[in-house]
């Protein structure tokens, strides 16, 4: 499993969650489960294609 996350704060801020803590928790949890974590801009098609190559 590969997770491609731009780590945006806007949606978490909109819902009222503690933005930094929620982002860090999700990242750490997925990483602990063995998910390959990649940071990048989800609007960048080339980055998404690179991340999904071989899937």
N, CA, C and O of each residue as an XYZ file, in Angstrom:
220
protein
N       0.851     -1.176      0.000
C       0.000      0.000      0.000
C       0.888      1.227      0.000
O       1.866      1.303      0.744
N       0.539      2.187     -0.840
C       1.252      3.459     -0.888
C       0.258      4.563     -0.568
O      -0.828      4.609     -1.146
N       0.619      5.444      0.340
C      -0.204      6.603      0.658
C       0.500      7.843      0.136
O       1.650      8.110      0.488
N      -0.191      8.598     -0.701
C       0.350      9.845     -1.228
C      -0.459     10.958     -0.598
O      -1.647     11.101     -0.887
N       0.160     11.742      0.251
C      -0.562     12.715      1.061
C       0.094     14.078      0.946
O       1.300     14.212      1.155
N      -0.696     15.087      0.615
C      -0.136     16.437      0.537
C      -0.116     17.120      1.900
O       0.355     18.251      2.021
N      -0.623     16.440      2.924
C      -0.572     16.929      4.305
C      -1.252     18.288      4.478
O      -0.802     19.122      5.263
N      -2.329     18.497      3.744
C      -3.033     19.765      3.813
C      -3.694     19.972      5.174
O      -4.193     19.025      5.783
N      -3.691     21.188      5.632
C      -4.311     21.523      6.912
C      -5.745     22.013      6.737
O      -6.501     22.048      7.708
N      -6.129     22.389      5.537
C      -7.410     23.072      5.350
C      -8.606     22.219      5.746
O      -9.511     22.721      6.413
N      -8.643     20.952      5.360
C      -9.801     20.116      5.692
C      -9.862     19.839      7.190
O     -10.941     19.882      7.782
N      -8.722     19.558      7.807
C      -8.725     19.326      9.249
C      -9.118     20.591     10.003
O      -9.839     20.518     10.998
N      -8.659     21.736      9.548
C      -9.013     22.998     10.206
C     -10.513     23.264     10.074
O     -11.151     23.761     11.002
N     -11.064     22.925      8.911
C     -12.493     23.138      8.672
C     -13.336     22.315      9.644
O     -14.381     22.775     10.103
N     -12.889     21.109      9.956
C     -13.656     20.228     10.829
C     -13.401     20.483     12.307
O     -14.115     19.951     13.158
N     -12.395     21.288     12.622
C     -12.125     21.622     14.012
C     -11.149     20.702     14.713
O     -10.893     20.863     15.906
N     -10.596     19.734     13.985
C      -9.599     18.854     14.593
C      -8.316     19.626     14.870
O      -8.032     20.634     14.224
N      -7.546     19.141     15.837
C      -6.228     19.720     16.092
C      -5.346     19.345     14.900
O      -4.872     18.214     14.793
N      -5.142     20.286     14.032
C      -4.551     20.023     12.729
C      -3.217     19.291     12.791
O      -3.085     18.213     12.213
N      -2.235     19.846     13.472
C      -0.911     19.229     13.489
C      -0.944     17.849     14.138
O      -0.337     16.906     13.629
N      -1.644     17.732     15.247
C      -1.702     16.453     15.956
C      -2.401     15.389     15.115
O      -1.963     14.239     15.086
N      -3.477     15.757     14.436
C      -4.210     14.802     13.600
C      -3.365     14.353     12.418
O      -3.331     13.168     12.088
N      -2.685     15.295     11.784
C      -1.822     14.934     10.649
C      -0.719     14.000     11.094
O      -0.468     12.979     10.454
N      -0.064     14.338     12.180
C       1.032     13.502     12.675
C       0.529     12.123     13.078
O       1.190     11.120     12.806
N      -0.625     12.060     13.719
C      -1.182     10.777     14.148
C      -1.461      9.883     12.943
O      -1.067      8.717     12.932
N      -2.135     10.420     11.933
C      -2.473      9.627     10.750
C      -1.218      9.127     10.052
O      -1.145      7.964      9.655
N      -0.241      9.997      9.903
C       1.014      9.630      9.232
C       1.711      8.507     10.001
O       2.124      7.506      9.416
N       1.837      8.685     11.314
C       2.535      7.713     12.151
C       1.802      6.370     12.171
O       2.436      5.317     12.108
N       0.490      6.405     12.258
C      -0.301      5.176     12.284
C      -0.136      4.392     10.986
O       0.135      3.192     11.015
N      -0.296      5.059      9.861
C      -0.163      4.370      8.573
C       1.250      3.827      8.378
O       1.431      2.717      7.877
N       2.236      4.606      8.771
C       3.629      4.173      8.654
C       3.881      2.928      9.512
O       4.583      2.011      9.085
N       3.313      2.897     10.713
C       3.478      1.748     11.609
C       2.822      0.492     11.043
O       3.233     -0.625     11.360
N       1.808      0.676     10.211
C       1.129     -0.456      9.580
C       1.863     -0.944      8.333
O       1.426     -1.891      7.680
N       2.978     -0.293      8.007
C       3.767     -0.713      6.861
C       3.416     -0.028      5.554
O       3.856     -0.455      4.487
N       2.623      1.033      5.633
C       2.253      1.778      4.436
C       3.429      2.646      4.019
O       4.010      3.352      4.844
N       3.779      2.595      2.737
C       4.841      3.461      2.221
C       4.281      4.874      2.121
O       3.316      5.113      1.396
N       4.879      5.801      2.842
C       4.366      7.160      2.913
C       5.184      8.082      2.018
O       6.414      8.085      2.070
N       4.489      8.863      1.198
C       5.132      9.813      0.299
C       4.476     11.168      0.472
O       3.250     11.265      0.520
N       5.276     12.206      0.565
C       4.742     13.571      0.627
C       4.874     14.191     -0.754
O       5.897     14.044     -1.423
N       3.837     14.878     -1.164
C       3.894     15.548     -2.451
C       2.598     16.281     -2.726
O       1.666     16.254     -1.922
N       2.555     16.926     -3.858
C       1.383     17.678     -4.281
C       0.499     16.760     -5.115
O       0.907     16.323     -6.191
N      -0.695     16.464     -4.639
C      -1.590     15.539     -5.325
C      -2.064     16.088     -6.665
O      -2.658     15.352     -7.454
N      -1.815     17.354     -6.933
C      -2.183     17.935     -8.222
C      -1.090     17.738     -9.255
O      -1.271     18.078    -10.424
N       0.049     17.190     -8.835
C       1.185     16.970     -9.726
C       1.084     15.566    -10.315
O       1.470     14.587     -9.676
N       0.563     15.476    -11.540
C       0.315     14.186    -12.172
C       1.577     13.337    -12.270
O       1.523     12.129    -12.037
N       2.699     13.939    -12.606
C       3.940     13.172    -12.731
C       4.331     12.518    -11.405
O       4.790     11.376    -11.389
N       4.152     13.231    -10.304
C       4.461     12.661     -8.987
C       3.545     11.485     -8.674
O       3.993     10.465     -8.150
N       2.266     11.629     -8.995
C       1.323     10.538     -8.753
C       1.652      9.321     -9.605
O       1.594      8.188     -9.129
N       1.998      9.558    -10.864
C       2.353      8.444    -11.745
C       3.616      7.749    -11.258
O       3.695      6.521    -11.281
N       4.599      8.520    -10.819
C       5.828      7.927    -10.274
C       5.520      7.087     -9.037
O       6.037      5.980     -8.884
N       4.681      7.616     -8.165
C       4.356      6.922     -6.917
C       3.563      5.646     -7.169
O       3.650      4.694     -6.394
N       2.792      5.626     -8.248
C       1.939      4.465     -8.508
C       2.540      3.492     -9.518
O       1.910      2.488     -9.849
N       3.729      3.764    -10.007
C       4.337      2.844    -10.971
C       4.574      1.493    -10.303
O       5.057      1.420     -9.173
N       4.234      0.451    -11.003
C       4.396     -0.891    -10.467
C       3.217     -1.380     -9.649
O       3.224     -2.513     -9.169
N       2.211     -0.549     -9.485
C       1.030     -0.970     -8.707
C       0.080     -1.761     -9.588
O      -0.970     -2.203     -9.121
